[in-house]
Amino acid sequence: MSLIDLRSDTVTRPTAGMLQAMVRAETGDDVYGEDPTVAHLQARLAEELGFEAGLFVPSGTMSNLLGLMAHCERGDEYIVGQQAHTYKYEGGGAAVLGSIQPQPLENQADGSLDLAQVAAAIKPDDFHFARTRLLALENTMQGKVLSLDYLAQASAFCTDHNLGHHLDGARLFNAAVKLGVPAGAISRHFDSVSVCLSKGLGAPVGSVLCGGREFIARANRLRKMVGGGMRQAGLLAAAGLYALDHHVARLADDHAHAQRLAEGLVELGYTVEPVHTNMVYVDMGSRAALLRDAAAAQGVRLTASARLRLVTHLDVDASHIDKVIGVFATFAQQNPWESSN
């Protein structure tokens, strides 16, 4: 049975072309700064996103952690969304390893933070309080794309309030494809950006943190401190370069598949949130675990969440979408709505 995995776009496997690129990669010791493929990846993404330098790291969690720690000192504070990865899903690293206090705020329905609420959360310059130093946003935010107008407002806000501005751009290219703009049109509004290569772009591992030269120099020291220095990492960087060459424009296919999946589920009577990119959120209530098990028996892997997230990616094609809709149709027939909500 062919497995269809909709748990996340992190489950993608390297394509044949990507594997060939990895085999051909020139390598060196990157801790010494001698890996030419890593250097190429860092320079390329930095230039594309409008920054002076980049730093290749093993994971998005590490990339965001280094970004927060490079922006903030011990006892500083960053303002962030309640649902943001840098606050909720990265092990509390900023607090545990950086001694940086998070000030979480509720995300708005469109994934943004209300800038009036951000202003109210900024601490006075008083030794009783942590020093508010940074605003951290995420784009896409649970699949939702922040508008360019909002990003411009947030950037001006940070300038006016003397705050740094960091973007968790794990799915930055999904946002750019959705908006029909170069990724740099988004990243230009930030002081630093973390880009994940192992989600929609389909590389096996790795993220790149981009920012100014001094900022990246601080992040590089921190990378060594937390064990993120890699040696012949060009094998992995080559996968990232291949992804940038071949897997950006095709993100539109993932978005189209997600939209088709959402429409099919709505036709079946499911409650589905509006779809922006490659994520479909479905209200499954107390039947989430039952659906997960029923889907698994038919070769479809899902999580068991009342607000069920389905994520399309390069290993999911149109025929898979049809099959998944069929799985949900069978489940709906066997589990009437009045007993599933």
TORKOL-4160 file (C-alpha; in steps of 0.2 Angstrom, whole numbers, padded with zeros to 4 digits, m for minus):
341
<pt num="1" X="0000" Y="0000" Z="0000"/>
<pt num="2" X="0007" Y="0017" Z="m0005"/>
<pt num="3" X="0008" Y="0028" Z="0010"/>
<pt num="4" X="0001" Y="0046" Z="0010"/>
<pt num="5" X="0008" Y="0056" Z="0024"/>
<pt num="6" X="m0001" Y="0072" Z="0028"/>
<pt num="7" X="0005" Y="0075" Z="0045"/>
<pt num="8" X="0018" Y="0088" Z="0040"/>
<pt num="9" X="0029" Y="0094" Z="0025"/>
<pt num="10" X="0044" Y="0089" Z="0035"/>
<pt num="11" X="0041" Y="0071" Z="0030"/>
<pt num="12" X="0047" Y="0074" Z="0012"/>
<pt num="13" X="0060" Y="0063" Z="0005"/>
<pt num="14" X="0075" Y="0069" Z="m0006"/>
<pt num="15" X="0071" Y="0067" Z="m0025"/>
<pt num="16" X="0082" Y="0058" Z="m0036"/>
<pt num="17" X="0089" Y="0074" Z="m0043"/>
<pt num="18" X="0092" Y="0080" Z="m0026"/>
<pt num="19" X="0102" Y="0065" Z="m0021"/>
<pt num="20" X="0113" Y="0066" Z="m0036"/>
<pt num="21" X="0117" Y="0084" Z="m0032"/>
<pt num="22" X="0122" Y="0079" Z="m0014"/>
<pt num="23" X="0133" Y="0065" Z="m0021"/>
<pt num="24" X="0142" Y="0078" Z="m0032"/>
<pt num="25" X="0144" Y="0091" Z="m0019"/>
<pt num="26" X="0161" Y="0099" Z="m0015"/>
<pt num="27" X="0165" Y="0098" Z="0003"/>
<pt num="28" X="0177" Y="0105" Z="0016"/>
<pt num="29" X="0177" Y="0108" Z="0035"/>
<pt num="30" X="0163" Y="0121" Z="0038"/>
<pt num="31" X="0168" Y="0124" Z="0056"/>
<pt num="32" X="0184" Y="0131" Z="0048"/>
<pt num="33" X="0173" Y="0140" Z="0035"/>
<pt num="34" X="0181" Y="0129" Z="0021"/>
<pt num="35" X="0165" Y="0120" Z="0014"/>
<pt num="36" X="0162" Y="0129" Z="m0003"/>
<pt num="37" X="0145" Y="0122" Z="m0005"/>
<pt num="38" X="0139" Y="0128" Z="0012"/>
<pt num="39" X="0147" Y="0145" Z="0008"/>
<pt num="40" X="0138" Y="0146" Z="m0008"/>
<pt num="41" X="0121" Y="0142" Z="0000"/>
<pt num="42" X="0124" Y="0155" Z="0014"/>
<pt num="43" X="0129" Y="0168" Z="0001"/>
<pt num="44" X="0115" Y="0164" Z="m0011"/>
<pt num="45" X="0101" Y="0165" Z="0002"/>
<pt num="46" X="0108" Y="0180" Z="0010"/>
<pt num="47" X="0108" Y="0189" Z="m0007"/>
<pt num="48" X="0091" Y="0183" Z="m0012"/>
<pt num="49" X="0084" Y="0189" Z="0004"/>
<pt num="50" X="0093" Y="0206" Z="0005"/>
<pt num="51" X="0105" Y="0202" Z="0019"/>
<pt num="52" X="0124" Y="0203" Z="0021"/>
<pt num="53" X="0127" Y="0185" Z="0027"/>
<pt num="54" X="0119" Y="0169" Z="0031"/>
<pt num="55" X="0123" Y="0154" Z="0043"/>
<pt num="56" X="0118" Y="0136" Z="0039"/>
<pt num="57" X="0112" Y="0126" Z="0054"/>
<pt num="58" X="0105" Y="0109" Z="0057"/>
<pt num="59" X="0087" Y="0114" Z="0061"/>
<pt num="60" X="0074" Y="0128" Z="0061"/>
<pt num="61" X="0073" Y="0127" Z="0080"/>
<pt num="62" X="0092" Y="0130" Z="0081"/>
<pt num="63" X="0091" Y="0144" Z="0068"/>
<pt num="64" X="0077" Y="0153" Z="0078"/>
<pt num="65" X="0086" Y="0150" Z="0094"/>
<pt num="66" X="0102" Y="0158" Z="0087"/>
<pt num="67" X="0093" Y="0172" Z="0080"/>
<pt num="68" X="0084" Y="0176" Z="0097"/>
<pt num="69" X="0100" Y="0174" Z="0107"/>
<pt num="70" X="0110" Y="0185" Z="0094"/>
<pt num="71" X="0097" Y="0199" Z="0096"/>
<pt num="72" X="0095" Y="0198" Z="0115"/>
<pt num="73" X="0105" Y="0198" Z="0131"/>
<pt num="74" X="0101" Y="0188" Z="0146"/>
<pt num="75" X="0087" Y="0196" Z="0155"/>
<pt num="76" X="0080" Y="0204" Z="0139"/>
<pt num="77" X="0062" Y="0200" Z="0132"/>
<pt num="78" X="0055" Y="0196" Z="0115"/>
<pt num="79" X="0037" Y="0198" Z="0110"/>
<pt num="80" X="0029" Y="0184" Z="0101"/>
<pt num="81" X="0013" Y="0175" Z="0096"/>
<pt num="82" X="0005" Y="0162" Z="0108"/>
<pt num="83" X="0005" Y="0150" Z="0093"/>
<pt num="84" X="0022" Y="0154" Z="0086"/>
<pt num="85" X="0035" Y="0140" Z="0085"/>
<pt num="86" X="0048" Y="0151" Z="0093"/>
<pt num="87" X="0037" Y="0151" Z="0109"/>
<pt num="88" X="0027" Y="0136" Z="0109"/>
<pt num="89" X="0035" Y="0122" Z="0099"/>
<pt num="90" X="0054" Y="0124" Z="0101"/>
<pt num="91" X="0056" Y="0118" Z="0119"/>
<pt num="92" X="0057" Y="0135" Z="0127"/>
<pt num="93" X="0075" Y="0136" Z="0121"/>
<pt num="94" X="0076" Y="0155" Z="0122"/>
<pt num="95" X="0071" Y="0155" Z="0140"/>
<pt num="96" X="0081" Y="0139" Z="0145"/>
<pt num="97" X="0097" Y="0142" Z="0135"/>
<pt num="98" X="0097" Y="0161" Z="0132"/>
<pt num="99" X="0089" Y="0167" Z="0148"/>
<pt num="100" X="0077" Y="0178" Z="0137"/>
<pt num="101" X="0060" Y="0181" Z="0143"/>
<pt num="102" X="0045" Y="0178" Z="0131"/>
<pt num="103" X="0030" Y="0189" Z="0131"/>
<pt num="104" X="0017" Y="0180" Z="0121"/>
<pt num="105" X="0002" Y="0188" Z="0114"/>
<pt num="106" X="m0013" Y="0180" Z="0106"/>
<pt num="107" X="m0012" Y="0179" Z="0087"/>
<pt num="108" X="m0025" Y="0187" Z="0077"/>
<pt num="109" X="m0036" Y="0177" Z="0065"/>
<pt num="110" X="m0025" Y="0181" Z="0050"/>
<pt num="111" X="m0009" Y="0175" Z="0060"/>
<pt num="112" X="m0003" Y="0193" Z="0064"/>
<pt num="113" X="0000" Y="0201" Z="0080"/>
<pt num="114" X="m0011" Y="0217" Z="0084"/>
<pt num="115" X="0002" Y="0231" Z="0085"/>
<pt num="116" X="m0008" Y="0240" Z="0098"/>
<pt num="117" X="m0006" Y="0225" Z="0109"/>
<pt num="118" X="0012" Y="0224" Z="0105"/>
<pt num="119" X="0014" Y="0242" Z="0110"/>
<pt num="120" X="0005" Y="0239" Z="0127"/>
<pt num="121" X="0016" Y="0224" Z="0130"/>
<pt num="122" X="0033" Y="0234" Z="0129"/>
<pt num="123" X="0040" Y="0236" Z="0146"/>
<pt num="124" X="0045" Y="0253" Z="0153"/>
<pt num="125" X="0063" Y="0257" Z="0155"/>
<pt num="126" X="0064" Y="0252" Z="0173"/>
<pt num="127" X="0075" Y="0239" Z="0182"/>
<pt num="128" X="0059" Y="0230" Z="0189"/>
<pt num="129" X="0056" Y="0224" Z="0171"/>
<pt num="130" X="0064" Y="0213" Z="0158"/>
<pt num="131" X="0070" Y="0224" Z="0143"/>
<pt num="132" X="0059" Y="0222" Z="0128"/>
<pt num="133" X="0071" Y="0221" Z="0114"/>
<pt num="134" X="0063" Y="0211" Z="0100"/>
<pt num="135" X="0047" Y="0207" Z="0090"/>
<pt num="136" X="0047" Y="0190" Z="0082"/>
<pt num="137" X="0034" Y="0185" Z="0069"/>
<pt num="138" X="0031" Y="0170" Z="0059"/>
<pt num="139" X="0026" Y="0169" Z="0040"/>
<pt num="140" X="0017" Y="0158" Z="0036"/>
<pt num="141" X="0008" Y="0157" Z="0052"/>
<pt num="142" X="m0001" Y="0140" Z="0053"/>
<pt num="143" X="m0002" Y="0141" Z="0034"/>
<pt num="144" X="m0009" Y="0159" Z="0034"/>
<pt num="145" X="0001" Y="0173" Z="0024"/>
<pt num="146" X="0005" Y="0189" Z="0032"/>
<pt num="147" X="0001" Y="0204" Z="0020"/>
<pt num="148" X="0015" Y="0215" Z="0014"/>
<pt num="149" X="0006" Y="0230" Z="0021"/>
<pt num="150" X="0006" Y="0222" Z="0038"/>
<pt num="151" X="0024" Y="0218" Z="0037"/>
<pt num="152" X="0028" Y="0236" Z="0032"/>
<pt num="153" X="0018" Y="0242" Z="0047"/>
<pt num="154" X="0027" Y="0230" Z="0059"/>
<pt num="155" X="0044" Y="0236" Z="0052"/>
<pt num="156" X="0040" Y="0254" Z="0055"/>
<pt num="157" X="0033" Y="0250" Z="0072"/>
<pt num="158" X="0049" Y="0241" Z="0077"/>
<pt num="159" X="0059" Y="0256" Z="0071"/>
<pt num="160" X="0049" Y="0268" Z="0081"/>
<pt num="161" X="0050" Y="0258" Z="0097"/>
<pt num="162" X="0069" Y="0253" Z="0095"/>
<pt num="163" X="0065" Y="0235" Z="0093"/>
<pt num="164" X="0074" Y="0221" Z="0083"/>
<pt num="165" X="0063" Y="0212" Z="0071"/>
<pt num="166" X="0065" Y="0193" Z="0068"/>
<pt num="167" X="0055" Y="0182" Z="0056"/>
<pt num="168" X="0053" Y="0164" Z="0058"/>
<pt num="169" X="0052" Y="0161" Z="0039"/>
<pt num="170" X="0051" Y="0142" Z="0040"/>
<pt num="171" X="0039" Y="0143" Z="0026"/>
<pt num="172" X="0044" Y="0159" Z="0019"/>
<pt num="173" X="0044" Y="0153" Z="0001"/>
<pt num="174" X="0026" Y="0147" Z="0003"/>
<pt num="175" X="0021" Y="0164" Z="0008"/>
<pt num="176" X="0031" Y="0172" Z="m0007"/>
<pt num="177" X="0023" Y="0160" Z="m0020"/>
<pt num="178" X="0006" Y="0164" Z="m0013"/>
<pt num="179" X="0008" Y="0183" Z="m0014"/>
<pt num="180" X="0017" Y="0181" Z="m0031"/>
<pt num="181" X="0032" Y="0191" Z="m0025"/>
<pt num="182" X="0051" Y="0187" Z="m0023"/>
<pt num="183" X="0055" Y="0181" Z="m0005"/>
<pt num="184" X="0065" Y="0197" Z="m0003"/>
<pt num="185" X="0049" Y="0207" Z="m0004"/>
<pt num="186" X="0045" Y="0199" Z="0013"/>
<pt num="187" X="0062" Y="0198" Z="0021"/>
<pt num="188" X="0066" Y="0216" Z="0018"/>
<pt num="189" X="0055" Y="0221" Z="0032"/>
<pt num="190" X="0065" Y="0211" Z="0045"/>
<pt num="191" X="0082" Y="0212" Z="0053"/>
<pt num="192" X="0084" Y="0193" Z="0053"/>
<pt num="193" X="0076" Y="0179" Z="0045"/>
<pt num="194" X="0076" Y="0160" Z="0048"/>
<pt num="195" X="0072" Y="0149" Z="0032"/>
<pt num="196" X="0069" Y="0131" Z="0033"/>
<pt num="197" X="0075" Y="0120" Z="0019"/>
<pt num="198" X="0067" Y="0104" Z="0025"/>
<pt num="199" X="0049" Y="0108" Z="0025"/>
<pt num="200" X="0040" Y="0113" Z="0008"/>
<pt num="201" X="0057" Y="0114" Z="m0001"/>
<pt num="202" X="0060" Y="0096" Z="0002"/>
<pt num="203" X="0078" Y="0095" Z="0008"/>
<pt num="204" X="0082" Y="0082" Z="0021"/>
<pt num="205" X="0089" Y="0093" Z="0034"/>
<pt num="206" X="0094" Y="0111" Z="0037"/>
<pt num="207" X="0090" Y="0129" Z="0039"/>
<pt num="208" X="0098" Y="0146" Z="0036"/>
<pt num="209" X="0098" Y="0161" Z="0047"/>
<pt num="210" X="0101" Y="0177" Z="0038"/>
<pt num="211" X="0106" Y="0195" Z="0044"/>
<pt num="212" X="0119" Y="0208" Z="0045"/>
<pt num="213" X="0138" Y="0202" Z="0046"/>
<pt num="214" X="0140" Y="0206" Z="0064"/>
<pt num="215" X="0124" Y="0198" Z="0069"/>
<pt num="216" X="0129" Y="0182" Z="0059"/>
<pt num="217" X="0146" Y="0182" Z="0068"/>
<pt num="218" X="0137" Y="0182" Z="0085"/>
<pt num="219" X="0126" Y="0168" Z="0079"/>
<pt num="220" X="0141" Y="0158" Z="0072"/>
<pt num="221" X="0149" Y="0159" Z="0090"/>
<pt num="222" X="0132" Y="0153" Z="0097"/>
<pt num="223" X="0130" Y="0139" Z="0085"/>
<pt num="224" X="0147" Y="0132" Z="0091"/>
<pt num="225" X="0141" Y="0134" Z="0109"/>
<pt num="226" X="0125" Y="0124" Z="0106"/>
<pt num="227" X="0134" Y="0110" Z="0096"/>
<pt num="228" X="0128" Y="0116" Z="0079"/>
<pt num="229" X="0145" Y="0117" Z="0070"/>
<pt num="230" X="0146" Y="0104" Z="0056"/>
<pt num="231" X="0161" Y="0098" Z="0046"/>
<pt num="232" X="0158" Y="0092" Z="0028"/>
<pt num="233" X="0141" Y="0099" Z="0028"/>
<pt num="234" X="0141" Y="0103" Z="0009"/>
<pt num="235" X="0132" Y="0086" Z="0006"/>
<pt num="236" X="0117" Y="0094" Z="0015"/>
<pt num="237" X="0119" Y="0111" Z="0008"/>
<pt num="238" X="0119" Y="0104" Z="m0009"/>
<pt num="239" X="0101" Y="0098" Z="m0006"/>
<pt num="240" X="0096" Y="0115" Z="0000"/>
<pt num="241" X="0103" Y="0123" Z="m0016"/>
<pt num="242" X="0094" Y="0110" Z="m0027"/>
<pt num="243" X="0078" Y="0114" Z="m0018"/>
<pt num="244" X="0080" Y="0133" Z="m0021"/>
<pt num="245" X="0083" Y="0129" Z="m0040"/>
<pt num="246" X="0069" Y="0116" Z="m0042"/>
<pt num="247" X="0056" Y="0116" Z="m0028"/>
<pt num="248" X="0051" Y="0134" Z="m0025"/>
<pt num="249" X="0039" Y="0137" Z="m0040"/>
<pt num="250" X="0031" Y="0120" Z="m0038"/>
<pt num="251" X="0025" Y="0126" Z="m0020"/>
<pt num="252" X="0010" Y="0132" Z="m0030"/>
<pt num="253" X="0005" Y="0114" Z="m0033"/>
<pt num="254" X="0005" Y="0111" Z="m0015"/>
<pt num="255" X="m0006" Y="0126" Z="m0012"/>
<pt num="256" X="m0018" Y="0120" Z="m0026"/>
<pt num="257" X="m0019" Y="0102" Z="m0019"/>
<pt num="258" X="m0023" Y="0109" Z="m0002"/>
<pt num="259" X="m0037" Y="0120" Z="m0009"/>
<pt num="260" X="m0044" Y="0105" Z="m0018"/>
<pt num="261" X="m0043" Y="0095" Z="m0002"/>
<pt num="262" X="m0052" Y="0108" Z="0008"/>
<pt num="263" X="m0066" Y="0110" Z="m0006"/>
<pt num="264" X="m0068" Y="0091" Z="m0006"/>
<pt num="265" X="m0070" Y="0090" Z="0013"/>
<pt num="266" X="m0082" Y="0105" Z="0013"/>
<pt num="267" X="m0093" Y="0096" Z="0001"/>
<pt num="268" X="m0093" Y="0081" Z="0013"/>
<pt num="269" X="m0100" Y="0092" Z="0027"/>
<pt num="270" X="m0083" Y="0095" Z="0036"/>
<pt num="271" X="m0080" Y="0112" Z="0044"/>
<pt num="272" X="m0064" Y="0118" Z="0036"/>
<pt num="273" X="m0054" Y="0134" Z="0039"/>
<pt num="274" X="m0050" Y="0145" Z="0024"/>
<pt num="275" X="m0034" Y="0139" Z="0015"/>
<pt num="276" X="m0020" Y="0151" Z="0011"/>
<pt num="277" X="m0005" Y="0139" Z="0007"/>
<pt num="278" X="m0002" Y="0121" Z="0010"/>
<pt num="279" X="m0011" Y="0118" Z="0026"/>
<pt num="280" X="m0029" Y="0113" Z="0029"/>
<pt num="281" X="m0037" Y="0114" Z="0046"/>
<pt num="282" X="m0052" Y="0103" Z="0049"/>
<pt num="283" X="m0063" Y="0103" Z="0065"/>
<pt num="284" X="m0064" Y="0084" Z="0070"/>
<pt num="285" X="m0069" Y="0087" Z="0088"/>
<pt num="286" X="m0068" Y="0071" Z="0099"/>
<pt num="287" X="m0067" Y="0059" Z="0084"/>
<pt num="288" X="m0049" Y="0064" Z="0079"/>
<pt num="289" X="m0041" Y="0048" Z="0086"/>
<pt num="290" X="m0054" Y="0037" Z="0078"/>
<pt num="291" X="m0051" Y="0046" Z="0061"/>
<pt num="292" X="m0032" Y="0044" Z="0062"/>
<pt num="293" X="m0034" Y="0025" Z="0065"/>
<pt num="294" X="m0047" Y="0023" Z="0051"/>
<pt num="295" X="m0036" Y="0033" Z="0039"/>
<pt num="296" X="m0020" Y="0023" Z="0044"/>
<pt num="297" X="m0029" Y="0007" Z="0039"/>
<pt num="298" X="m0031" Y="0014" Z="0022"/>
<pt num="299" X="m0013" Y="0020" Z="0020"/>
<pt num="300" X="m0016" Y="0038" Z="0025"/>
<pt num="301" X="m0006" Y="0045" Z="0040"/>
<pt num="302" X="m0014" Y="0059" Z="0050"/>
<pt num="303" X="m0012" Y="0066" Z="0068"/>
<pt num="304" X="m0025" Y="0065" Z="0081"/>
<pt num="305" X="m0030" Y="0083" Z="0084"/>
<pt num="306" X="m0047" Y="0090" Z="0087"/>
<pt num="307" X="m0041" Y="0104" Z="0075"/>
<pt num="308" X="m0034" Y="0093" Z="0063"/>
<pt num="309" X="m0020" Y="0099" Z="0052"/>
<pt num="310" X="m0017" Y="0091" Z="0034"/>
<pt num="311" X="m0001" Y="0097" Z="0025"/>
<pt num="312" X="0002" Y="0095" Z="0007"/>
<pt num="313" X="0020" Y="0093" Z="0000"/>
<pt num="314" X="0030" Y="0087" Z="m0014"/>
<pt num="315" X="0026" Y="0069" Z="m0010"/>
<pt num="316" X="0008" Y="0072" Z="m0012"/>
<pt num="317" X="0000" Y="0072" Z="m0029"/>
<pt num="318" X="m0018" Y="0075" Z="m0036"/>
<pt num="319" X="m0022" Y="0056" Z="m0035"/>
<pt num="320" X="m0017" Y="0056" Z="m0017"/>
<pt num="321" X="m0029" Y="0071" Z="m0014"/>
<pt num="322" X="m0044" Y="0061" Z="m0022"/>
<pt num="323" X="m0040" Y="0046" Z="m0011"/>
<pt num="324" X="m0039" Y="0056" Z="0005"/>
<pt num="325" X="m0056" Y="0064" Z="0001"/>
<pt num="326" X="m0062" Y="0046" Z="m0001"/>
<pt num="327" X="m0056" Y="0041" Z="0016"/>
<pt num="328" X="m0065" Y="0056" Z="0024"/>
<pt num="329" X="m0081" Y="0052" Z="0014"/>
<pt num="330" X="m0081" Y="0034" Z="0021"/>
<pt num="331" X="m0077" Y="0040" Z="0039"/>
<pt num="332" X="m0092" Y="0053" Z="0037"/>
<pt num="333" X="m0103" Y="0039" Z="0032"/>
<pt num="334" X="m0098" Y="0027" Z="0046"/>
<pt num="335" X="m0098" Y="0041" Z="0059"/>
<pt num="336" X="m0113" Y="0053" Z="0058"/>
<pt num="337" X="m0110" Y="0071" Z="0062"/>
<pt num="338" X="m0122" Y="0072" Z="0077"/>
<pt num="339" X="m0110" Y="0060" Z="0086"/>
<pt num="340" X="m0094" Y="0066" Z="0079"/>
<pt num="341" X="m0094" Y="0084" Z="0085"/>
